[in-house]
């Protein structure tokens, strides 16, 4: 019983762990982090769409990481990297 609880806890925290890894990457490389956020949100949307579980609320929730990824990429390409690294 304890093992199933640990496996379920880990399985449900995988998306959060992926977002934490992307955030760590974002501290160093904004362009890559932006593309990863857009890719992850799009992939999750496609996965839900193939299972027939894609609803308007899901699209709204997926739009948030896509928008943040676009902002990361725009910040990198419009304002460039810092020279003091």
N, C-alpha and C positions, 0 to 999 in steps of 0.2 A: 504494500500500500504506500509506503514511504517513497519507494522508487518511482511509482507512477506519478506521484505528486511532484517530485523533482523534475521528471521528464516533461510533465505538462507545464510547469512553471517556466522551464527553459524554452519550450516550444512557443509559448505565448509571448515571451520576451525577445524573440529573435528580431522582429521589426525594430524594437527600441534599440537593441544592440547595433543593428545595421546603421540606424540614424546617428548613434553616438560615434561610430567609426567614421561616418561621413563628416560629422562635426569636427572631429580631430583632424581630418584631412583638410577641412575648410580653413583651419587656422594657418596652414602653410600654403595651400594651393586653392584659391577661390575658383578658378576656372574649372578644375577637375571636380571640385565639390559641387558646383552648380550643375555640371553635366550628370554627375552621379545622382543627385536629387531628382532631376527630371527623369532620368532613366529608371530609377527605382519606382517612382510614382506611376510612370507610364506602364512599366511591367506589372505592377500590382493591379492597375486598372484593366489591363489585358487579361490577366489571370482571372479576375472577377468576372469580366465580360464573357470569357469562355465557359465559366460555370453557370452563367445566367443569373448572377447575383448583383449585377451592376445597377444601382439606383441613383436618383438625383442627389441624395444625401452623400452617397459615396463619391460621386463626381465632385461635389463641393469640397469634401475632405481631401481628395486627391489634388485639387487645384492649389491648395496651400503649399505643399512641398514643391510643386511645379513652379509656382510664382516665386518662392524663395530661391529656387535654383536659378531661375531667370535673373533675379536680382543679383545673386552671386556672380553670375557670368557677366552681366552688364557692368557691374562694378569693376571687375577685373579688366574687361576690354575697353571701357570708357575712361577709367582713371588710372589704369596701369598698376604695376607692382611698385611697392615702396623701394626707394633707392638705398635706404639705410639698413639693408639686411646683411 
